[in-house]
Amino acid sequence: MTIHKLSLVILVLSYFVNSSELLAAERPQRVKTQAAAPVVPDQPVIAVAPTILSIIPAQGEPGGKVTIFGSGFGEQSAAYLGSVEIPAKVTDGRQLEFNIPQLEAGLYALYIKRSDGITGRVYNFTVQALRPVLLSVVPESVSACARGSERDVTANGKNFAETASLLFDGAVINSRYISPEQIAFTVPAATSGIHQITIKNDPETGTLPRTLTIESRPEISQVSIGDEYVNYYELNIYGRNFQQNSSIYVDGQRIGGKGGQEMVEREKLIFVDCTRLIYQRHPYSSTNKDFHIQVLNQGGEGSQVVNVTAP
């Protein structure tokens, strides 16, 4: 082969080599990639609502305490009765306590609302009418012969309604509302003895009864000499609870009343009213002497024995 032909072959080979390198350089390189993990969206966090297991008690009066046991109360929650929000004390997220506010009696929706705004299931809760309480009657006893303001009595307690009724032995009598703690009334005419006083705000809510005594036992407060006549004088006996048929004992001798000695123009007993008796005494001497007087009512009740110095 001649030198000229050999040069031509070398040139052609060089061309093909260079062309292959060029094509290889221009050809994109295939890169092996690792498959990406699938994207999983974040799951939403579902808040658990407050759960009530028990309500103790299930009904109550304004001011009473209610305890609720359950779960999910969080650190802070409020109780609701209807639309009224009530501050509550939460313990360990499982116990909640609140006091019933001043609400009208009736049925209310009770539910718990946590501080994050999540509310629990609604339950029924009954607010009862506030029950009146009768603590005392002043005075506790009234004289059977008391008149006018002497028969006025005040009932003391709490939670009395303006429309409350006062009952005397179960019957409604006139009364005067003073405040939620006081109601005044006048003791009606009644037999002596123990009577019951009750106050009711309504037919269903009444107090326990208190006793009032109408005292009929006679009592002597004073004895004085009254008008004097030729052969007798009047001895005025003052006191209370004297009766039309009362009698007196003078040193053991009974005068006046049924069964008493009452001879014409001799010792007599005159009933003036329940606070005064007149004893017409016929002394055998004008000289003062000591004697004893006691008033006795028909029922057997007797006054204290009083010592008198008179003719």
C-alpha positions as CSV (number, residue, x, y, z in Angstrom):
1,M,0.0,0.0,0.0
2,T,1.3,3.3,-0.9
3,I,1.9,6.0,1.6
4,H,-0.9,8.1,0.1
5,K,-3.5,5.4,0.5
6,L,-2.3,4.6,4.1
7,S,-2.8,8.3,5.0
8,L,-6.3,8.3,3.6
9,V,-7.3,5.2,5.7
10,I,-6.0,6.7,8.9
11,L,-7.9,9.9,8.2
12,V,-11.2,8.1,7.7
13,L,-10.8,6.0,10.9
14,S,-10.0,9.2,12.9
15,Y,-13.2,10.7,11.5
16,F,-15.4,7.8,12.7
17,V,-13.8,7.7,16.1
18,N,-14.2,11.4,16.7
19,S,-17.8,11.2,15.5
20,S,-18.6,8.4,17.9
21,E,-17.2,10.3,20.8
22,L,-19.1,13.4,19.8
23,L,-22.4,11.5,19.6
24,A,-21.8,9.8,22.9
25,A,-21.1,13.2,24.5
26,E,-24.3,14.6,23.1
27,R,-26.5,11.6,24.1
28,P,-28.3,12.2,27.4
29,Q,-27.1,10.0,30.2
30,R,-29.8,7.8,31.9
31,V,-29.7,8.4,35.7
32,K,-31.2,5.7,38.0
33,T,-33.5,7.4,40.5
34,Q,-35.0,6.0,43.8
35,A,-38.8,5.9,44.0
36,A,-40.2,8.6,46.4
37,A,-42.4,7.5,49.4
38,P,-46.2,8.4,48.9
39,V,-47.3,11.5,50.7
40,V,-49.9,10.8,53.5
41,P,-52.0,13.9,54.6
42,D,-52.1,14.7,58.3
43,Q,-55.0,13.1,60.1
44,P,-57.3,15.7,61.9
45,V,-57.4,15.6,65.7
46,I,-60.9,15.0,66.9
47,A,-61.7,16.7,70.2
48,V,-63.7,14.5,72.7
49,A,-66.7,16.3,74.1
50,P,-67.3,16.4,77.8
51,T,-69.1,13.3,79.0
52,I,-71.5,13.3,81.9
53,L,-72.0,10.1,83.9
54,S,-74.0,11.3,86.9
55,I,-75.6,14.4,88.2
56,I,-76.1,14.6,92.0
57,P,-78.8,15.7,92.7
58,A,-80.9,15.7,89.6
59,Q,-83.0,18.6,90.9
60,G,-82.6,21.3,93.5
61,E,-83.4,24.7,94.9
62,P,-81.5,28.0,94.1
63,G,-78.4,28.1,96.2
64,G,-78.0,24.3,96.3
65,K,-74.8,22.6,95.2
66,V,-74.7,20.2,92.2
67,T,-71.9,17.7,91.6
68,I,-71.3,16.2,88.1
69,F,-69.1,13.2,87.5
70,G,-67.8,12.3,84.1
71,S,-64.8,12.9,81.8
72,G,-63.3,15.3,79.4
73,F,-64.0,18.4,81.4
74,G,-60.5,19.7,80.9
75,E,-58.9,22.2,83.3
76,Q,-61.7,24.7,82.9
77,S,-65.4,24.3,82.0
78,A,-68.7,26.1,82.7
79,A,-72.1,24.6,83.4
80,Y,-75.2,26.0,81.7
81,L,-78.8,25.9,82.8
82,G,-80.7,27.0,79.8
83,S,-78.9,30.1,78.6
84,V,-77.4,31.0,82.0
85,E,-73.7,30.4,82.3
86,I,-72.6,29.2,85.8
87,P,-69.0,29.3,87.0
88,A,-67.9,25.8,88.0
89,K,-65.1,24.2,89.9
90,V,-63.4,21.4,87.9
91,T,-61.3,18.6,89.7
92,D,-59.0,16.3,87.6
93,G,-61.1,16.9,84.5
94,R,-63.6,14.4,85.9
95,Q,-65.6,16.2,88.6
96,L,-67.4,19.5,88.3
97,E,-69.3,21.4,91.0
98,F,-71.6,24.5,90.8
99,N,-74.3,26.3,92.8
100,I,-77.7,26.7,91.4
101,P,-78.3,30.4,90.6
102,Q,-81.5,32.3,91.5
103,L,-83.8,31.0,88.7
104,E,-87.6,30.5,88.4
105,A,-88.8,27.0,89.2
106,G,-89.0,24.8,86.1
107,L,-87.2,22.4,83.8
108,Y,-83.9,23.5,82.3
109,A,-81.4,22.1,79.8
110,L,-78.1,21.3,81.6
111,Y,-74.9,20.9,79.7
112,I,-71.1,21.4,80.1
113,K,-69.1,23.7,77.9
114,R,-65.3,23.4,78.0
115,S,-63.0,26.3,77.6
116,D,-62.2,25.3,74.0
117,G,-65.9,25.8,73.1
118,I,-66.8,22.1,72.9
119,T,-70.1,21.3,74.6
120,G,-71.4,18.0,75.8
121,R,-74.7,16.2,75.7
122,V,-77.8,18.1,77.1
123,Y,-79.6,16.7,80.1
124,N,-82.8,17.8,81.9
125,F,-82.5,19.5,85.3
126,T,-85.3,20.7,87.5
127,V,-85.0,23.9,89.5
128,Q,-87.4,23.6,92.4
129,A,-89.2,26.5,94.0
130,L,-87.3,27.9,97.0
131,R,-88.7,26.2,100.1
132,P,-89.6,28.6,103.0
133,V,-88.2,28.0,106.4
134,L,-90.0,29.0,109.6
135,L,-87.5,29.4,112.5
136,S,-89.6,31.0,115.2
137,V,-92.8,32.8,116.2
138,V,-92.5,35.8,118.6
139,P,-94.0,35.8,121.1
140,E,-94.5,32.0,121.5
141,S,-97.6,32.5,123.7
142,V,-100.5,34.9,123.8
143,S,-103.0,35.4,126.5
144,A,-106.5,34.1,125.8
145,C,-107.9,37.5,126.7
146,A,-105.3,39.6,124.8
147,R,-106.9,42.3,122.8
148,G,-105.8,44.4,119.8
149,S,-102.0,44.6,119.3
150,E,-101.5,42.2,122.2
151,R,-102.5,39.4,119.8
152,D,-99.9,40.4,117.2
153,V,-97.3,37.8,116.4
154,T,-94.3,37.8,114.0
155,A,-93.2,34.7,112.1
156,N,-89.4,34.7,111.5
157,G,-87.5,32.6,109.0
158,K,-86.3,32.8,105.4
159,N,-87.4,32.5,101.8
160,F,-90.9,33.8,102.4
161,A,-92.5,34.9,99.1
162,E,-94.6,38.0,98.9
163,T,-97.6,35.8,98.0
164,A,-97.0,33.4,100.9
165,S,-99.9,32.1,103.0
166,L,-99.8,31.8,106.7
167,L,-101.8,28.8,108.1
168,F,-103.2,28.6,111.7
169,D,-104.0,25.0,112.5
170,G,-104.1,24.3,108.8
171,A,-106.4,27.2,107.8
172,V,-105.2,30.3,106.0
173,I,-105.6,33.5,108.0
174,N,-104.9,37.1,107.2
175,S,-101.2,38.0,107.4
176,R,-98.9,40.8,106.4
177,Y,-95.7,40.3,104.4
178,I,-92.8,42.3,105.8
179,S,-89.8,40.8,104.1
180,P,-88.4,37.4,103.0
181,E,-87.6,36.8,106.6
182,Q,-90.7,38.1,108.4
183,I,-94.5,37.7,108.2
184,A,-96.8,39.3,110.8
185,F,-100.3,38.1,111.8
186,T,-102.9,38.5,114.5
187,V,-103.9,35.4,116.5
188,P,-107.5,34.7,115.8
189,A,-110.1,33.8,118.4
190,A,-109.4,30.2,119.4
191,T,-109.5,27.8,122.3
192,S,-106.6,27.8,124.7
193,G,-103.8,25.4,124.2
194,I,-101.2,24.6,121.6
195,H,-101.7,25.6,118.0
196,Q,-99.6,25.1,114.8
197,I,-98.3,27.9,112.5
198,T,-97.2,27.0,109.0
199,I,-96.1,29.2,106.0
200,K,-96.6,28.1,102.4
201,N,-95.2,29.9,99.3
202,D,-97.4,27.7,97.2
203,P,-99.5,24.5,97.7
204,E,-96.4,22.3,97.3
205,T,-93.8,24.2,99.3
206,G,-94.5,24.7,103.0
207,T,-92.5,25.0,106.2
208,L,-92.4,22.7,109.1
209,P,-94.9,23.8,111.7
210,R,-94.0,25.9,114.8
211,T,-96.2,26.0,117.9
212,L,-98.0,28.9,119.4
213,T,-99.7,28.6,122.8
214,I,-102.8,30.5,123.7
215,E,-102.4,30.7,127.4
216,S,-105.6,30.5,129.5
217,R,-104.2,30.0,132.9
218,P,-105.3,32.9,135.1
219,E,-102.7,35.2,136.6
220,I,-103.1,37.8,139.3
221,S,-101.0,40.9,138.8
222,Q,-102.4,43.2,141.5
223,V,-105.0,43.3,144.3
224,S,-106.2,46.6,145.6
225,I,-109.1,48.0,147.7
226,G,-111.8,49.8,145.7
227,D,-115.0,51.4,146.7
228,E,-116.1,51.1,150.3
229,Y,-119.8,50.7,151.5
230,V,-121.5,50.5,154.9
231,N,-121.0,46.8,155.5
232,Y,-118.7,45.7,152.7
233,Y,-116.0,47.0,150.4
234,E,-114.8,46.0,146.9
235,L,-111.5,44.2,146.4
236,N,-110.2,44.7,142.8
237,I,-108.3,41.7,141.4
238,Y,-106.3,42.6,138.3
239,G,-104.6,40.1,136.0
240,R,-105.4,38.2,132.9
241,N,-107.3,35.2,131.6
242,F,-110.2,35.6,134.0
243,Q,-113.4,33.9,132.8
244,Q,-117.1,34.6,133.2
245,N,-117.4,31.6,135.5
246,S,-114.1,32.0,137.3
247,S,-114.1,31.6,141.1
248,I,-111.7,32.6,143.8
249,Y,-110.5,30.8,146.9
250,V,-110.2,33.0,150.0
251,D,-108.4,31.0,152.7
252,G,-109.8,27.8,151.3
253,Q,-113.4,29.1,150.9
254,R,-114.6,29.1,147.3
255,I,-116.6,32.2,146.1
256,G,-118.3,32.7,142.8
257,G,-118.4,30.5,139.7
258,K,-120.3,27.3,139.6
259,G,-120.3,25.6,142.9
260,G,-119.0,28.6,144.8
261,Q,-120.7,30.2,147.8
262,E,-122.6,33.3,146.9
263,M,-125.3,34.1,149.4
264,V,-127.5,37.2,149.1
265,E,-125.9,40.3,150.6
266,R,-122.8,38.3,151.4
267,E,-119.5,37.5,149.6
268,K,-119.8,37.9,145.9
269,L,-117.5,37.7,142.9
270,I,-118.3,40.0,139.9
271,F,-116.7,39.4,136.5
272,V,-115.8,42.7,134.8
273,D,-113.6,41.4,131.9
274,C,-110.8,38.9,131.5
275,T,-108.4,41.3,133.2
276,R,-110.5,42.3,136.3
277,L,-112.6,40.7,139.0
278,I,-114.4,42.5,141.8
279,Y,-114.6,40.6,145.2
280,Q,-117.3,42.1,147.4
281,R,-116.0,41.4,150.9
282,H,-118.0,41.6,154.1
283,P,-115.5,41.9,156.9
284,Y,-116.6,41.3,160.4
285,S,-114.0,43.9,161.6
286,S,-112.4,47.0,160.2
287,T,-109.0,45.8,161.4
288,N,-106.6,44.6,158.7
289,K,-105.8,40.9,158.5
290,D,-103.8,38.7,156.2
291,F,-105.6,36.3,153.9
292,H,-104.8,34.4,150.7
293,I,-106.6,34.7,147.3
294,Q,-106.3,32.4,144.3
295,V,-108.3,32.6,141.0
296,L,-109.6,29.3,139.6
297,N,-111.0,28.9,136.1
298,Q,-113.8,26.4,135.2
299,G,-111.3,24.1,133.5
300,G,-109.3,23.7,136.7
301,E,-106.5,26.0,135.9
302,G,-105.5,28.1,138.9
303,S,-103.5,31.3,139.4
304,Q,-100.7,31.7,141.8
305,V,-101.7,32.3,145.5
306,V,-101.5,35.9,146.5
307,N,-101.2,37.2,150.0
308,V,-103.5,40.2,150.8
309,T,-103.6,42.5,153.8
310,A,-107.0,44.1,154.1
311,P,-110.1,44.2,156.5
